[in-house]
Amino acid sequence: MKIAIVGGGTSGLLSALALEKEGHEVLVFEKNIIGGLCRSETIDGYTMDIGVHAITMLNDGPLVRILKKYSNYLPNFRPYGDYYVRTDDLYRIPVSMQEITTTPVIPKLDKVLITSKILDLMTSGFSKETSVYEVIQDINLSDESYNFFDTICYFLSGENTKKTPLWRLFTGAGYIPEDDIIPFIYKDLKINPLKLSIFKKFNRNRIKKILDDGFLVSIKHGSKNYINKFVNKDRYWSQGYPMGGVQSILNCILYSLDKIQIKMEEVNKIVENNNYNNKRNNKNTKSKILNKNKRYIIKTDKNEYYADIVIYSAPSRYLPDITNIEEIQNIKNDLKNIKYTKSLTVWIGHSENPLNYIGSEIWIDYPCWATCTSNYDKNLAPNGKHLLGFSFVNEKKENALNIIENKLNINLDNADMIHFQEYIPEQASCAIGQFFAYPKIRDDFYIVGTDADPRSMGITRASYSVEVMLSEFKNSFNNEITNNK
C-alpha cells in the first residue's frame, strides 16, 4: 500500500519506520524541520535538545518496543538519576507515603492530611473530572503545599491544579497504571481488547465490566493495588538520557529508513479521490491508472500526490481546516478546542556548573525544570564547559535569566552561550475536559502524536500513539486481506 504521513516529528517518523519495514511504500511530508521536538541543534559548539528531555519507561516502554522491532540501531541511554525540589537545599520529590511523611518540602501539619486523603481517594474512588485543586481545597492545605502541587501539575499536564485531573497526578506518581485510565479518556470508546499495545492485559469481559461499572467504581475495585503502590512505591519507571542528546534517537530512526521519500513540503489539503475505485480501461499510463485507484490526494504547496492511506502526525487541531472527511468534521469542535501549553527553554553554556549531579530539579516559586545535560555526555559542551537547560512554564523570556541567576547564584554575564527556545511540548495537555483523538479515524485514515494519547509525556506519549495506530492498522489491513480472499 502507498501511505502518506503528514508530519515528520517523532510519531510520524516512527510510523514511517514501522510501516516501511512492514512492506509498505511510505511518503513523509514535513513543512519545517525533520524530527520536531525529537532533535538537537548545535550552537557555538554546544549540542542542545529542543526542550529539556528525560526518556521514560525504558525497561518496557513504547519507544523501546518500536525501535527494537523495526530499527537497525538503538540509542545508548545513561540512567537519568533522580528528581529534586530546590528550596533552601535539594530534596527528592516525595512520591511514596514514607517520602511524603518525611520530606522537608511539605509542612508537618499537611503531611497527615495528604497521606490520609490519598488513601481515602483510592478507597472511595473519584470522578474522572476531579481536579487536584478540588482535593487540596477540600483538606485546606497550606500555601506552601499548594504551590508544591501546582508546580508538579505543570510538569505532569502543562496546567495548574485547577485544570489538572487528579488521575493524571496519580498516574504520574505511579499509583494507578495509566492503562487503567485509558477506557475513560477516549470519548468515542473505540476500544478493541485484542490490541497488543494498550489492552494486552485486558480481555473483552474486563473492558466491558470497566465501562459498565464506570470510572469511580473501577477505581474503588483497584484500590488495594493502588494503595500498595503508594505505600511501597518504587520511585520511578526506568528513565534515561540518550548519549548525544535526543538527536541520537532521531538518527537511529533516520539511519534505519531504506526507501522512504521525505518531502519538505507543506500539506494544504487532503481530499478524497473522486476516481477512487474507477477501474475503467483507458489509454492513460499505468501510473495514472494506479493513481486513479488511490483513496486520497495530498495537495501541497508544490505538488499533488496520491495515497491509499493517510497518517496524520501534525497537530490535529488543524486537521478540520485541510480535509472535509466526514469523520473529521464530525469531531471538528473537539479538535479545534484541544488545549495546549507553550514552554520556554533557556540553554546556557558556562564554565560553572551549579547542577553538578545526575538528575534534574524543579523550582516551585517560578515553575521550571532544570538539568545539566553535559553531566550525561561531556561531548555536548566544549571542553571545560557545561550545558545547562531550563524549561519554564508561563514565564516571559525577559524574566528567565534573572530567575536563573537568583536561584543558582550564577553570573550569566560570564556565560559562554545563551540560547532561547519557545515551543509547544505537547500537542494536547492532560487538562480537565481535554479531548484526545483516537488514533484510528477509519480504516484508511489515522492520527498519531501527543494529541492522540494521554499517557506519559513527550517522546514516550508520541510512541504510545504509534503503537495503537499500528495495532489498528494491522487489524484493518488483515481483515481486508481476509475479506478479499
N, C-alpha and C positions, 0 to 999 in steps of 0.2 A: 504494500500500500504506500501511497505517497502522502506524507504527513507534513503539514506546515505548522511550525512552532513560532508563535508570536511573542518575542521577548527572549533575550539571551542572558538572563540572570541565572541564579543558582538553579531554580526549579526548571527553567527552560532547557538549560544545558544538561542537567541530569536526565530529563525526559528524552532529550535528543540522544544521549549516550545509550540509554537503555533500549530505546526503540530501534536505533540503528543496529545494535547487537542482536536484536530480535529479528532482524532481516528486513526492516522497512527502509524506504527511501525518505530521508528527512531533510527538510529545508528550514533553516532558522533565520528569523528576521529580528534585527536589533537596530534601533534608531540612534542610540548613543554610544555606549561603551560595553563591550562584551564582558560579562562577569557580574554586572550590577554591583551589589554590596559585597560579593564574594571575590574581592580582588584587592590588590595593593598598588600603591603608586610610590615612585621614588622621587624625592626632592632633596637636593643638596647632600646626597649620599645617604639619606635615611629612607628606609623602606617601611611605609606605614599603611595599615589597612584602611578601608573605608569604614570608619567607626571602630570602636573597641569591641573585640570579639572574645568569646570563650565557646568552644565547641563542646556541646553536651552529649551525653548518652553514647560515649564511645565504646562502652562494653557491649551493648546490643541495641544500637540506635539506627534510625533510618538511613542516615548518611553513610555509615559504615557498611550497612547491609547492601545498599545500592552499589557502592564502589567495589566491594568485594566480589559482587556478582558480575559487574559489567566493565569495570575499569582495568586497564593494564597496569596501573600504578596506584599506590596508596600513599597518602601523606604520612609524614613522620611526626607524630604528636608527642609533645612533652607534657607530663601531668600538670594540671593547671594550678594546683595549690588551693588555698582556702580563700574565703570571702570575709572581709573585715568591715567594721564600722569605725570611722575615725572620729573620736571626740577629743578628750584630753590625751588619749592614747589609742592604740589599735586594739579592738576587741573582735573576736569571731562573731559573725552574725548568728544569733541564737535560733536554733531550729527545734530541737527536741525539748521535752518537758524539763529535763535536768538543766539544759543550757539556759532556758528561759528563767528558771528559778535561781540561777547563779550568776547571770550576766550583770555587769555594771551598767549596761546600756539601758536597762529598764528599771525604773524606780521600784523600791521594795514593795510598796503598797499595791503596785499594779501587777506584780508577778503572780500572786494568788488569783487575782481577778482574771487574768489572761488564761492561765492554765485551766482553771475550773470552767471557764466559758468554752474553751476549745473542746474539753471533754463533754460538756453539755451539748454542744452543737453536733458533735459526732454521734451522740446517743439519741438525741431527739430529732435530728435532721434539720435541713434548712432549705429555703427556696432557691431555685436557680438564679433568681434576680436579687437575692440578698446581697447587699454591698458590705464591704469591710467597714465602712463608716457607720452603718446601722448597728453593727455589733459593738464597735468602740463607743458609740454614743450610749448604747444600752447599759454598758457597765461603767460608764463615766470615768474613762481613763484620763490620766494627766496629759497636759500638752506635750510633755517630753515623749511619752509613749505614742501619742497620736502622731507626732512628727516622724517618729521612727517608722510606724506602719505606713504613713503617707509616702515616705521615701521608698520603702520596699515595694509598694504598689506601683510606683512609677516605673521601676525596673522589671516588674513582672507583667505589666499590662500596658504601660505607656500612659496610664491615667492615675488620678489621685484616688484616695479611699472612697470618695463618694461615687465614683464611676467604675471602680474595680469590683468585680463579683467575688464573693467570699470563696467560691470554688477555685478561682484562679490562685488565690493565696494558699489554699490547702493543697492544690496540685503542685504549685511551685515549691512548697516546702516538702513535698513528697509524702504527705499523709494519705492523700487519695490518689490512686493511679489515674492518670489522665484519660486512659481508655474508658474508665467508668463514667466519665462525664460526656463522652462523645455522642451517645444516643440522644442527648438533650440539647445539643448545640445546633445541629443541622435542622432547620425548621421543617424542611420537606421530609425528613426522616427516611431518606433513601439509604437504607441500611441493608447490606447483603451480608448475612452472617457467615457466608462461605469465604469471605475475603481473607487473604493471607495476612495482610498488614494489621489493620485495627482489630479485627474480630477473630484472630486465630485462637484465642482462648474462650470465645463465646460459642454457644450453639444457638440454633434458631429459637428454641424454647426459652432460653435465658434472655435473649433480646426481647422477645415478646413480653416476658414477665416484667422486665425492667420498664418497658414503655407502658404496660398496663398499670403497674404499681405507681408510677410517677417518680419524680426526682426525689422528693422528701423521703418517701418510704424506702427507696433504694439506698439512700444514704444511711438510713437507720439500719437496714439489713447488713450493710457493710461495716457498721460501726466497730465491731470487735477487731477487725483487721486494721482499720484506720487508727483506732486508739493504740493498738500495739505498735504501729509505726511511730506515732507521736511519742510514746513512752520510751521506745527502744530504737529510735531512728538512727540508721547510718546516715552520715551527713549529706552526701550528695551522690548522684549518679557519677559514673566515671566521666571526667571532663579533661580537656586538654587544649593546648595551644599549638598550632602547626608550625614546625620549623620552616622558616622562610616566609612566615605570615600567611594569611588566608589565600594569597595568590597561589600558594602551593596546592591548595585544594582545586582551584580553578585549572591549574596546569595539569594536574592528574586527569581531569576530565577532558581538556582540550587535546592532550597528547594521546588520549585513547580513542579519539574520533578518527574514523577511517575516510569515509567518502562524503561526510556531511558538508553541505554548502551553507555558509553563513553570509547572508545578505545584509549589508549595513544600509538598510532602507526603512523608512517609517511606513507602517501599515495604516492606511487611511480608511479602507473599507474591507469588510469580509461579507461577501454576498453568496447566496446560493446560485448555482449554475442552472440557468433555465433549460439548458440542453442535457442536464443530468439524465442518464438512462436512455438518451436518444441514440439508438444504435443503428440508425439507418445507414445504408451504404451510399457513399458519395465519392467524389474524386479528391477529397482532402488528403493530405499526407497522413501517415499512420499516427504521428504525434498529435495532430489536430483531432483525429478521431478519438484517440485516447483521452485528450483533454475534455472533449465533449462529455465523457463519461465520469469526470471528476465531480464531486459533490459541490466544491466551493471554489470561488475565485477570490484570490487575495490581491487587493489593489494597493500598491504602494505609491510613494511619491515619484517612483522611477519606472515602474513596470507593472504587469499583471502576471499572476501565477495561478496554477490550478492544484488542487489537493483533494484527496479523499477524506482526510480527517484534519481537524484543526485542534491544536492545543494552545490555549491562550495563557501566557505566563506574565503578561503585563498587568498593571493594577486593574482589577476587574470593574472598578467604579467607572472606568472609561468605556467599557465594553458596549453598553447600550448606544453609544454615540457612533459606533463604527459598524454595527450589524443590526439588521432587523429580524434576526432569527426569533421566532415566536417564544421559544423557551427563555431567551434572554430578556425580551421585552416584558414577559410576564413577571420578572423579578427586577424590573428596571429601578423601581423606587428603593428596593432593598440595596441594590448595588450602588446606587447614587449616594445613599446615606451611610455607606461604610465609613467608620471613624478611623482616623489615623493620627499619629503624633510625630511632630518634627523633632529632630535632635541636632545638637551642635557638638561636634568633636573638635578638640584642640590638641594638636600634636606638637610636642616641644622637644627639641634636641638640646641637650645640656650636658655639661661636664659633671654636674652634681646629680645624684640620684636619691631623692627623698623617699622613693618607693622601692627600697633595696630589699625585696623579698619576693618569693614566688607566690603569686596570687593577685588579688585585686581588692579594692576597698570602695565603699560608698560614703558620701557625705550627706548628712541629714539637713543641715541648715540651707545648703544650696544643692539640691539633688544632683549628684554627679557620680559617675562610675569611673574610677581611676586605676591605671595599671602602668607598668613599665614592660613593654614587650621585648626590649633587648635583654631583660633578665632571662627570657626563654631562649633567645637566639642573639648572640652578640653581633652577628653579621647584619642585623637590621639597622645598626648605627655605625658610624665611622669609629675607628679605633680610639678608645678613651672617652667616648661619648655614650649617652644613654637616650633612649627614645621613650618619652612619657606620653601617655594618651589619656584624655579626659573627655568623657561623653556626658554632656549636660542635657537636662530636660527643662524646657521652658525658660531658658536663660539667653540673654542677649549677648552678642559677640563682644560688645564693648565692655561688658562687666566680667567676662570669663577670666581674663588674665589677672585682674585684681583679686578675684576669688582664689585662684590658684596660688598666687604669691602669698596671700594672707594665711591660707590654710596650711601650706607646706613650708612657709618661711624661706622662700627661694627667690632670688633676684633674677627676674626674667630679662633685665637689661643685658645680662650676660649670656642669654640664650644663644645657641648656635643656629637654631632654626625654629620658627613658629609657623604653623600651618593650620588653617581653619577648614572644616568640612561641615556643610549643612545638608541633611538628607532625611529621608523617611525610613527608619529602620524596619518597620513592619507595615505591610500594605493594609493591615487591619489590626487595630488594637483589641485586646481582650476586655472590652468595656461592657457595662450593663446594657443589654438590649442589642448588642452587636450582631450583625448578620455575617455569617461565613458561607460563601458559595460552595456547595458540594462539588467535588472535582468532576463528576460526570453530569454534563448538561443533557446530552443524549448520546447515542452510540457512536456518533462521529464528531462530537464536539466536547472538549474538556477544558477545565480551568485548573491551573496549578499555581502555587505561590503561597505567601503568608496570609493571603485573604481567603484561602481555601482550606485552612486547617487551624484550629485553635490551640493545638498542643505545642508546648515548649516555646522557643523564640528563634528568630533569625534563620540561619542555615539549617538547623535541625527541623524547625517547623516547615520550611520550604520542602525539605526532603520527605517529611511525613506526607505532604500533599501529593508528591510524586508517587510514593508507594501506593496510595489509594487510587490514583489515576491509572497506574499500570495494572493494578488488580482489576479495576473496572474495564479497562481496555481489553485485557486478555479474556475476560469473561464474555464481553460482547463479540470480540473477534472469533473466539472459539465457537460461540453459538452460531455465528454467521457461517462458519465453515461447515458445522454440523447440519445446519438447515439447507445448505446448498448441495449436500451430498445426495 
